[in-house]
Amino acid sequence: MIVLGMTVKGPSFAIMPTAGKRGHMKQKSTHNLKVYEAPGWTRDIPRINLQGKWLDALGYHVGDHVLVSVQENRLIIEPAPVPEAVPAK
């Protein structure tokens, strides 16, 4: 799970990984990001880019879907449930 929140100093986020195969993960727990203006829109549409190998290490892989929810002025990003396969008839 990745939690993004607003502080007095500006946006920040913390990483809350689940334990890996060996029971621990050595990941940087804070990354500073910039909120950009989204291209192709009218002004003042914010955009946040998350990218890096650290996402892969946390279990977020290219092509995966995520859920983004808002709780107490924080964005919470977590893997979306994988839909069950529909059996062929």
Buried (B, 14 or more C-beta within 10 A) or exposed (E): EBBBBEEEEEBBBEBEBEEEEEEEBEEEEEBEBEEEEEEEEEEEEEEBEBEEEBBEBBBBEEEEEEEEEEEEEEBBBBBEEEEEEEEEE
